[in-house]
């Protein structure tokens, strides 16, 4: 997910989109690319908390594009290859995302959810009192 930083947080439009479409991303990994003055580090931290609450799995690595790099990409036609540290960070992020996607897929397939939203495994457990 790519985000700018507004007032030390993610944009309201992005938060609204997550609230609306989160069911598509439940129990799936999510990674962040932030751009702006401090690489949107504060926005990314807030988005990680939001993602956890929406039952997504945020990976720990992120790509933070600072102001110099951001301006170079947007105004001077530069790419990630012009900033080796960004290309390396992006590759590490994608590697983590790939690993988590492979690990989480079988776990998602083995889960069912009842109407109340409670998770249940494939087997029913009965308790006698």
C-alpha positions in Angstrom: 0.0 0.0 0.0 1.4 3.4 -0.9 0.7 6.4 1.3 1.6 10.0 1.7 1.7 11.6 5.1 -0.8 14.3 6.0 -0.6 15.9 9.5 1.5 13.0 10.8 -1.0 10.3 9.6 -2.4 8.6 6.5 -4.9 10.4 4.2 -8.6 10.2 5.2 -9.4 8.8 1.8 -7.1 5.9 2.3 -8.5 5.2 5.8 -12.0 5.3 4.3 -11.1 2.9 1.5 -9.6 0.5 4.1 -12.8 0.6 6.2 -14.9 0.0 3.1 -12.9 -2.8 1.5 -11.2 -4.5 4.4 -13.0 -7.8 4.0 -11.0 -8.5 0.9 -7.8 -8.3 2.8 -8.6 -10.1 6.1 -5.8 -12.5 7.1 -3.6 -11.4 4.2 -0.2 -9.6 4.4 0.0 -5.9 3.9 3.2 -3.9 3.3 3.7 -0.1 3.1 5.5 2.3 0.9 5.4 5.9 2.2 6.5 9.1 0.7 7.0 12.6 2.1 9.2 14.6 4.5 10.1 11.7 6.7 9.1 8.9 4.3 5.6 8.9 5.8 7.0 6.9 8.7 4.3 8.2 11.1 1.5 7.4 8.6 2.9 3.9 8.1 3.0 3.3 11.9 -0.6 4.4 12.2 -1.6 2.2 9.2 0.0 -0.8 10.8 -2.2 -0.4 13.8 -5.3 0.1 11.6 -4.3 -3.0 9.6 -4.1 -5.2 12.7 -7.5 -4.0 13.9 -8.9 -4.9 10.4 -7.4 -8.4 10.7 -4.7 -7.8 8.2 -1.1 -8.9 8.8 1.3 -6.0 8.4 4.9 -7.0 7.6 7.6 -5.2 9.6 9.6 -3.9 6.6 8.5 -0.8 4.7 9.9 1.5 2.0 10.2 5.1 3.2 10.7 7.5 0.3 12.1 10.8 1.8 11.5 14.2 0.3 14.7 14.3 -1.8 13.9 10.9 -3.4 10.2 11.8 -3.7 10.9 15.0 -5.6 13.5 13.2 -7.8 10.9 10.6 -8.8 8.0 13.0 -9.3 9.7 15.9 -10.8 13.0 14.7 -12.3 11.9 11.4 -13.8 14.2 9.3 -11.6 13.3 5.7 -10.6 14.0 3.4 -7.7 17.2 2.3 -9.5 18.5 5.8 -9.1 18.3 5.3 -5.3 19.8 1.9 -4.5 18.6 2.0 -0.9 15.0 2.3 -2.1 15.3 -0.6 -4.5 16.9 -2.8 -1.8 14.1 -1.8 0.7 11.5 -2.6 -1.9 13.0 -6.0 -2.6 13.1 -6.9 1.1 9.5 -5.8 1.5 8.4 -7.9 -1.5 10.3 -10.9 -0.2 8.6 -10.6 3.2 5.2 -10.2 1.6 5.7 -13.3 -0.5 6.8 -15.4 2.5 3.8 -14.2 4.5 1.3 -14.8 1.7 2.6 -18.4 1.3 2.3 -19.0 5.1 -1.1 -17.5 5.6 -2.9 -19.0 2.6 -3.3 -22.5 4.0 -4.2 -21.1 7.4 -7.0 -19.0 5.8 -8.3 -22.0 3.9 -8.5 -24.1 7.1 -10.7 -21.5 8.9 -14.4 -20.9 8.9 -16.3 -18.1 10.5 -19.8 -18.3 11.9 -22.5 -15.6 11.5 -21.3 -13.8 14.7 -17.8 -13.6 13.3 -16.3 -16.1 15.7 -13.6 -18.2 14.2 -14.0 -22.0 14.2 -11.6 -24.7 13.1 -12.9 -27.5 10.8 -13.6 -29.8 13.8 -16.4 -29.1 16.2 -15.5 -29.3 19.9 -18.3 -30.1 22.3 -18.1 -29.4 26.0 -20.0 -31.4 28.6 -20.8 -29.7 31.9 
